[in-house]
């Protein structure tokens, strides 16, 4: 049976990998494992060891804590807000596109979004 924390960590790996535009094969090669192992991590079938999670965090350029964000400490379940965002492919595409922009354009887009949300 899959543990909710393993499933959550796997989803965070998959989403971060996707956001940076990396395939399972590319991540696996950089970590030094087979892509099937990445598949198992991403589905929560296999638990990620601490040292492997460290390696994955280095390749994906996030702190290890990133993979645990959005967990409810009481029972290991996802908070509702993070579950909704991680499940929304449109939101993930938006974030990916946002971070692929040059920084000055990102700042201007952010300010535009802030103004538009205040007007709504």
Backbone as a printed PyTorch tensor [residue, N CA C, xyz], in Angstrom:
tensor([[[  0.8370,  -1.1880,   0.0000],
         [  0.0000,   0.0000,   0.0000],
         [  0.8830,   1.2540,   0.0000]],

        [[  0.5440,   2.2110,  -0.8280],
         [  1.3180,   3.4420,  -0.9300],
         [  1.0810,   4.3230,   0.2900]],

        [[  2.1560,   4.8830,   0.8120],
         [  2.0410,   5.8170,   1.9270],
         [  1.7580,   7.2110,   1.3460]],

        [[  0.8490,   7.9690,   1.9520],
         [  0.5010,   9.2990,   1.4200],
         [  1.7030,  10.2400,   1.2640]],

        [[  2.6830,  10.1290,   2.1370],
         [  3.8620,  10.9940,   2.0310],
         [  4.6710,  10.6240,   0.7970]],

        [[  4.8200,   9.3240,   0.5230],
         [  5.5570,   8.8850,  -0.6660],
         [  4.8630,   9.3470,  -1.9390]],

        [[  3.5430,   9.3070,  -1.9430],
         [  2.7650,   9.7600,  -3.0960],
         [  2.9620,  11.2690,  -3.2800]],

        [[  2.9010,  12.0090,  -2.1860],
         [  3.0700,  13.4620,  -2.2520],
         [  4.4620,  13.8330,  -2.7570]],

        [[  5.4890,  13.2070,  -2.1930],
         [  6.8690,  13.4860,  -2.6230],
         [  7.0200,  13.1510,  -4.1050]],

        [[  6.4600,  12.0400,  -4.5350],
         [  6.5310,  11.6590,  -5.9400],
         [  5.8750,  12.6700,  -6.8580]],

        [[  4.7210,  13.1790,  -6.4410],
         [  4.0340,  14.2030,  -7.2420],
         [  4.8660,  15.4670,  -7.3290]],

        [[  5.4940,  15.8360,  -6.2210],
         [  6.3260,  17.0420,  -6.2180],
         [  7.5470,  16.8620,  -7.1280]],

        [[  8.1170,  15.6600,  -7.1490],
         [  9.2310,  15.3810,  -8.0620],
         [  8.7520,  15.5310,  -9.5000]],

        [[  7.6280,  14.9030,  -9.8160],
         [  7.0960,  14.9430, -11.1850],
         [  6.7910,  16.3790, -11.6220]],

        [[  6.1400,  17.1370, -10.7620],
         [  5.7720,  18.5000, -11.1290],
         [  6.9970,  19.3980, -11.2930]],

        [[  7.9630,  19.2670, -10.4200],
         [  9.1750,  20.0830, -10.5500],
         [  9.9410,  19.6860, -11.8210]],

        [[ 10.0490,  18.3900, -12.0720],
         [ 10.7300,  17.9030, -13.2720],
         [ 10.0500,  18.4660, -14.5070]],

        [[  8.7330,  18.4340, -14.5020],
         [  7.9630,  18.9420, -15.6320],
         [  8.1530,  20.4490, -15.7950]],

        [[  8.1630,  21.1770, -14.6790],
         [  8.3250,  22.6290, -14.7350],
         [  9.6660,  23.0480, -15.3200]],

        [[ 10.7030,  22.2770, -15.0450],
         [ 12.0180,  22.6290, -15.5820],
         [ 12.2360,  22.0320, -16.9660]],

        [[ 11.2370,  21.3100, -17.4920],
         [ 11.3180,  20.7810, -18.8510],
         [ 12.2330,  19.5860, -18.9920]],

        [[ 12.2640,  18.7380, -17.9930],
         [ 13.1510,  17.5840, -17.9930],
         [ 12.3350,  16.2980, -18.1230]],

        [[ 12.8380,  15.3450, -18.8750],
         [ 12.1710,  14.0450, -18.9930],
         [ 12.5990,  13.1480, -17.8350]],

        [[ 11.8630,  12.0630, -17.6610],
         [ 12.2560,  11.0840, -16.6390],
         [ 13.6400,  10.5230, -16.9590]],

        [[ 13.8920,  10.2960, -18.2300],
         [ 15.1860,   9.7570, -18.6560],
         [ 16.3190,  10.7130, -18.2980]],

        [[ 16.1180,  11.9960, -18.5640],
         [ 17.1590,  12.9870, -18.2590],
         [ 17.4260,  13.0750, -16.7610]],

        [[ 16.3620,  13.0760, -15.9700],
         [ 16.5340,  13.1270, -14.5150],
         [ 17.2570,  11.8740, -14.0300]],

        [[ 16.8330,  10.7310, -14.5380],
         [ 17.4460,   9.4610, -14.1290],
         [ 18.9380,   9.4460, -14.4520]],

        [[ 19.2990,   9.9000, -15.6420],
         [ 20.7140,   9.9210, -16.0320],
         [ 21.5320,  10.8120, -15.1140]],

        [[ 20.9950,  11.9710, -14.7770],
         [ 21.7370,  12.9080, -13.9250],
         [ 21.8550,  12.4190, -12.4890]],

        [[ 20.8770,  11.6040, -12.0680],
         [ 20.9070,  11.0670, -10.7060],
         [ 21.7000,   9.7560, -10.6630]],

        [[ 21.8260,   9.0960, -11.8300],
         [ 22.5860,   7.8500, -11.9000],
         [ 21.7560,   6.5980, -11.6800]],

        [[ 20.4770,   6.6600, -12.1020],
         [ 19.5910,   5.4960, -11.9780],
         [ 18.8430,   5.3040, -13.2920]],

        [[ 18.0110,   4.2650, -13.3560],
         [ 17.2070,   4.0090, -14.5530],
         [ 15.9050,   4.8080, -14.4800]],

        [[ 15.3680,   5.1640, -15.6450],
         [ 14.1620,   6.0040, -15.6530],
         [ 12.9740,   5.2880, -15.0230]],

        [[ 12.9660,   3.9530, -15.0480],
         [ 11.8630,   3.2150, -14.4190],
         [ 11.7940,   3.5020, -12.9230]],

        [[ 12.9730,   3.7400, -12.3240],
         [ 12.9910,   4.0600, -10.8910],
         [ 12.3510,   5.4220, -10.6480]],

        [[ 12.6150,   6.3690, -11.5390],
         [ 11.9740,   7.6860, -11.4260],
         [ 10.4610,   7.5200, -11.5330]],

        [[ 10.0020,   6.6790, -12.4670],
         [  8.5590,   6.4090, -12.6050],
         [  7.9850,   5.8960, -11.2950]],

        [[  8.6830,   4.9720, -10.6610],
         [  8.1960,   4.4030,  -9.4040],
         [  8.1790,   5.4440,  -8.2820]],

        [[  9.1850,   6.3180,  -8.2650],
         [  9.1830,   7.3910,  -7.2710],
         [  7.9990,   8.3260,  -7.4960]],

        [[  7.7790,   8.6890,  -8.7540],
         [  6.7430,   9.6750,  -9.0630],
         [  5.3370,   9.1700,  -8.7870]],

        [[  5.1400,   7.8740,  -8.8320],
         [  3.8170,   7.3200,  -8.5300],
         [  3.6660,   6.9560,  -7.0500]],

        [[  4.7620,   7.0310,  -6.3080],
         [  4.7170,   6.6600,  -4.8970],
         [  4.8440,   5.1660,  -4.6760]],

        [[  5.0980,   4.4090,  -5.7400],
         [  5.2720,   2.9600,  -5.6050],
         [  6.5170,   2.6320,  -4.7910]],

        [[  7.5860,   3.3810,  -5.0260],
         [  8.8280,   3.2010,  -4.2770],
         [  9.1020,   4.4430,  -3.4530]],

        [[  9.5720,   4.2300,  -2.2650],
         [  9.9480,   5.3150,  -1.3660],
         [ 11.3210,   5.8460,  -1.7790]],

        [[ 11.4890,   7.1520,  -1.7530],
         [ 12.7610,   7.7720,  -2.1160],
         [ 13.6220,   7.8680,  -0.8550]],

        [[ 14.8320,   7.3160,  -0.9240],
         [ 15.7320,   7.4070,   0.2300],
         [ 16.1960,   8.8520,   0.4060]],

        [[ 16.6850,   9.1640,   1.5790],
         [ 17.1380,  10.5210,   1.8700],
         [ 18.2700,  10.9400,   0.9380]],

        [[ 19.2270,  10.0670,   0.7080],
         [ 20.3540,  10.4250,  -0.1560],
         [ 19.9030,  10.5950,  -1.6040]],

        [[ 18.9660,   9.7760,  -2.0600],
         [ 18.4610,   9.9140,  -3.4250],
         [ 17.6400,  11.1870,  -3.5640]],

        [[ 16.8570,  11.5170,  -2.5430],
         [ 16.0760,  12.7520,  -2.5750],
         [ 17.0110,  13.9580,  -2.6070]],

        [[ 18.1190,  13.8650,  -1.8920],
         [ 19.1270,  14.9270,  -1.9270],
         [ 19.6450,  15.1000,  -3.3540]],

        [[ 19.9980,  13.9880,  -4.0110],
         [ 20.5060,  14.0370,  -5.3890],
         [ 19.4620,  14.6400,  -6.3380]],

        [[ 18.2130,  14.2250,  -6.1820],
         [ 17.1340,  14.7350,  -7.0330],
         [ 16.9480,  16.2320,  -6.8000]],

        [[ 17.0210,  16.6550,  -5.5470],
         [ 16.8540,  18.0870,  -5.2440],
         [ 17.9750,  18.9070,  -5.8720]],

        [[ 19.1810,  18.3720,  -5.9060],
         [ 20.3090,  19.0670,  -6.5250],
         [ 20.0860,  19.2160,  -8.0280]],

        [[ 19.6520,  18.1500,  -8.6810],
         [ 19.4270,  18.1870, -10.1270],
         [ 18.2770,  19.1300, -10.4660]],

        [[ 17.2070,  19.0910,  -9.6760],
         [ 16.0310,  19.9260,  -9.9480],
         [ 16.1600,  21.3250,  -9.3460]],

        [[ 17.2620,  21.5900,  -8.6700],
         [ 17.5940,  22.9040,  -8.1240],
         [ 16.5310,  23.4460,  -7.1670]],

        [[ 16.1500,  22.6080,  -6.2180],
         [ 15.2440,  23.0120,  -5.1460],
         [ 15.7750,  22.4270,  -3.8350]],

        [[ 15.4250,  23.0270,  -2.6970],
         [ 15.8190,  22.4140,  -1.4270],
         [ 15.0120,  21.1360,  -1.1840]],

        [[ 15.5430,  20.2440,  -0.4080],
         [ 14.8390,  18.9830,  -0.1080],
         [ 13.4630,  19.2630,   0.4810]],

        [[ 13.3490,  20.3160,   1.2550],
         [ 12.0680,  20.6550,   1.8880],
         [ 10.9680,  20.9110,   0.8550]],

        [[ 11.3430,  21.2960,  -0.3640],
         [ 10.3710,  21.5390,  -1.4340],
         [  9.4380,  20.3370,  -1.6170]],

        [[  9.9810,  19.1380,  -1.5090],
         [  9.2020,  17.9300,  -1.7790],
         [  8.1640,  17.6380,  -0.7000]],

        [[  8.2800,  18.3060,   0.4420],
         [  7.3480,  18.0860,   1.5460],
         [  6.3600,  19.2370,   1.7200]],

        [[  6.5420,  20.3040,   0.9490],
         [  5.6280,  21.4390,   1.0540],
         [  4.2170,  21.0050,   0.6860]],

        [[  3.2470,  21.5120,   1.4420],
         [  1.8520,  21.1900,   1.1730],
         [  1.3420,  19.9690,   1.9080]],

        [[  2.1970,  19.3530,   2.7250],
         [  1.7480,  18.2090,   3.5190],
         [  1.1360,  18.6910,   4.8180]],

        [[  0.0960,  18.0190,   5.2360],
         [ -0.5070,  18.2630,   6.5390],
         [  0.2810,  17.4350,   7.5380]],

        [[  0.9480,  18.0690,   8.4800],
         [  1.8240,  17.3650,   9.4230],
         [  1.0870,  16.3330,  10.2680]],

        [[ -0.1910,  16.5180,  10.4880],
         [ -0.9350,  15.6110,  11.3640],
         [ -1.0960,  14.2140,  10.7650]],

        [[ -1.3540,  14.1390,   9.4460],
         [ -1.6320,  12.8130,   8.8890],
         [ -0.9270,  12.5240,   7.5660]],

        [[ -0.0580,  13.4140,   7.1290],
         [  0.6700,  13.1680,   5.8930],
         [ -0.1340,  13.4100,   4.6360]],

        [[ -1.3360,  13.9450,   4.7750],
         [ -2.1710,  14.2120,   3.5970],
         [ -1.8410,  15.5870,   3.0380]],

        [[ -2.1790,  15.7810,   1.7690],
         [ -1.9600,  17.0830,   1.1470],
         [ -2.9760,  18.0760,   1.6530]],

        [[ -2.5180,  19.3150,   1.8320],
         [ -3.4530,  20.4030,   2.0890],
         [ -4.2910,  20.5820,   0.8350]],

        [[ -5.5190,  21.0250,   0.9680],
         [ -6.4100,  21.1850,  -0.1850],
         [ -5.8790,  22.1650,  -1.2110]],

        [[ -5.2820,  23.2780,  -0.7600],
         [ -4.8070,  24.2700,  -1.7160],
         [ -3.6820,  23.7300,  -2.5770]],

        [[ -2.7340,  22.9980,  -1.9980],
         [ -1.6330,  22.4710,  -2.8010],
         [ -2.1220,  21.3470,  -3.6960]],

        [[ -3.0900,  20.5770,  -3.2540],
         [ -3.6280,  19.5030,  -4.0740],
         [ -4.2730,  20.0750,  -5.3350]],

        [[ -5.0460,  21.1330,  -5.1740],
         [ -5.7080,  21.7470,  -6.3210],
         [ -4.6910,  22.3070,  -7.3120]],

        [[ -3.6860,  23.0010,  -6.8250],
         [ -2.6980,  23.6040,  -7.7100],
         [ -1.8840,  22.5380,  -8.4370]],

        [[ -1.4600,  21.5140,  -7.7160],
         [ -0.6460,  20.4730,  -8.3370],
         [ -1.4310,  19.6540,  -9.3480]],

        [[ -2.7330,  19.5830,  -9.1940],
         [ -3.5550,  18.7980, -10.1130],
         [ -3.9750,  19.6030, -11.3380]],

        [[ -3.7920,  20.9050, -11.2990],
         [ -4.2500,  21.7710, -12.3800],
         [ -3.1440,  21.9590, -13.4100]],

        [[ -3.2660,  21.2650, -14.5290],
         [ -2.2340,  21.3170, -15.5590],
         [ -2.0890,  22.7250, -16.1330]],

        [[ -3.1890,  23.4410, -16.2480],
         [ -3.1320,  24.8070, -16.7660],
         [ -2.2890,  25.6910, -15.8480]],

        [[ -2.4650,  25.5440, -14.5430],
         [ -1.6880,  26.3370, -13.5890],
         [ -0.2050,  25.9920, -13.6990]],

        [[  0.0960,  24.7150, -13.8580],
         [  1.4890,  24.3090, -13.9930],
         [  2.1060,  24.8460, -15.2820]],

        [[  1.3400,  24.8300, -16.3580],
         [  1.8400,  25.3920, -17.6200],
         [  2.0930,  26.8930, -17.4780]],

        [[  1.2090,  27.5710, -16.7630],
         [  1.3660,  29.0060, -16.5360],
         [  2.6470,  29.2860, -15.7530]],

        [[  2.8800,  28.5290, -14.7050],
         [  4.0850,  28.7130, -13.8960],
         [  5.3300,  28.4120, -14.7200]],

        [[  5.2820,  27.3540, -15.4960],
         [  6.4260,  26.9900, -16.3430],
         [  6.7280,  28.1070, -17.3460]],

        [[  5.7010,  28.6260, -17.9720],
         [  5.8850,  29.7170, -18.9300],
         [  6.4180,  30.9660, -18.2410]],

        [[  5.8820,  31.2530, -17.0660],
         [  6.3060,  32.4230, -16.2920],
         [  7.8070,  32.3700, -16.0110]],

        [[  8.2840,  31.2110, -15.5490],
         [  9.6970,  31.1060, -15.1930],
         [ 10.6160,  30.9670, -16.4010]],

        [[ 10.0640,  30.7600, -17.5670],
         [ 10.9120,  30.7130, -18.7560],
         [ 11.1410,  32.1110, -19.3350]],

        [[ 10.4340,  33.1100, -18.8010],
         [ 10.5740,  34.4950, -19.2590],
         [ 11.7890,  35.1500, -18.6120]],

        [[ 12.3560,  36.1550, -19.2850],
         [ 13.4170,  36.9430, -18.6410],
         [ 12.8600,  37.6400, -17.3930]],

        [[ 13.7270,  37.8820, -16.4250],
         [ 13.2940,  38.4120, -15.1340],
         [ 12.5420,  39.7360, -15.2420]],

        [[ 12.9880,  40.6450, -16.1040],
         [ 12.3080,  41.9420, -16.2070],
         [ 10.8780,  41.7720, -16.7390]],

        [[ 10.6740,  40.8480, -17.6660],
         [  9.3160,  40.5850, -18.1700],
         [  8.4570,  39.9260, -17.0980]],

        [[  9.0720,  39.0180, -16.3170],
         [  8.3250,  38.3690, -15.2230],
         [  7.8280,  39.4100, -14.2340]],

        [[  8.6810,  40.3600, -13.8690],
         [  8.2800,  41.3930, -12.9090],
         [  7.1160,  42.2090, -13.4440]],

        [[  7.1750,  42.5680, -14.7300],
         [  6.0930,  43.3600, -15.3160],
         [  4.7970,  42.5520, -15.3810]],

        [[  4.9020,  41.2790, -15.7320],
         [  3.7140,  40.4320, -15.7740],
         [  3.1230,  40.2410, -14.3770]],

        [[  3.9820,  40.0780, -13.4040],
         [  3.5310,  39.9320, -12.0270],
         [  2.7710,  41.1690, -11.5690]],

        [[  3.3100,  42.3280, -11.8580],
         [  2.6460,  43.5740, -11.4740],
         [  1.2980,  43.7140, -12.1990]],

        [[  1.2570,  43.3300, -13.4650],
         [ -0.0080,  43.3640, -14.2210],
         [ -1.0310,  42.4320, -13.5740]],

        [[ -0.6210,  41.2290, -13.2290],
         [ -1.5310,  40.2730, -12.5890],
         [ -2.0230,  40.8140, -11.2470]],

        [[ -1.1540,  41.4460, -10.4960],
         [ -1.5310,  42.0150,  -9.2040],
         [ -2.5740,  43.1080,  -9.3880]],

        [[ -2.3790,  43.9930, -10.3620],
         [ -3.3300,  45.0740, -10.6390],
         [ -4.6670,  44.4940, -11.0870]],

        [[ -4.6260,  43.5110, -11.9780],
         [ -5.8720,  42.9050, -12.4640],
         [ -6.6380,  42.1910, -11.3490]],

        [[ -5.9240,  41.5390, -10.4560],
         [ -6.6060,  40.8290,  -9.3650],
         [ -7.2150,  41.8170,  -8.3720]],

        [[ -6.5900,  42.9600,  -8.1950],
         [ -7.1450,  44.0010,  -7.3100],
         [ -8.4050,  44.5980,  -7.9130]],

        [[ -8.4700,  44.6610,  -9.2430],
         [ -9.6120,  45.2590,  -9.9260],
         [-10.8170,  44.3120,  -9.9350]],

        [[-10.5660,  43.0320,  -9.7730],
         [-11.6630,  42.0390,  -9.8610],
         [-12.5670,  42.0640,  -8.6480]]])
